[in-house]
Amino acid sequence: MMKIGEFEIYLKVVDDHKCPHCGDELSRRPRRLWQKAVSFAVPLRHYNCQSCYHRFFAMSPRWKQMKRGERWLRVAATGVVWLAGIYIVFRVLFGVLYAIMS
């Protein structure tokens, strides 16, 4: 398990849909937009336990079924999209700053 901020990420698949804390049934949580973008490159699923209210991410079972080439292609495509987004944001920002300063 890895903890990033308030999020716990289990680097293994939760096949049986049982909570790692209490062993009760899990339900999937809806993902936010940024979580959907990240899960395209690294398919994480957001789980919630109804009994102990434990929230965490775990690897999708599909990730193991994908071929290595498909995994790398998804990671590379996500990197390109993120870089293009950063480029657009900076281009707009510098365009606005240039317009203000001239």
Protein Blocks (a to p, Z undefined) as FASTA:
>chain_A
ZZehjbccdfbdcfkopafklopacddddddfklmmmmmmmccdddddfklopacddddf
klmmpcfklmmmmmmmmmmmmmmmmmmmmmmmmmmmmmmmZZ
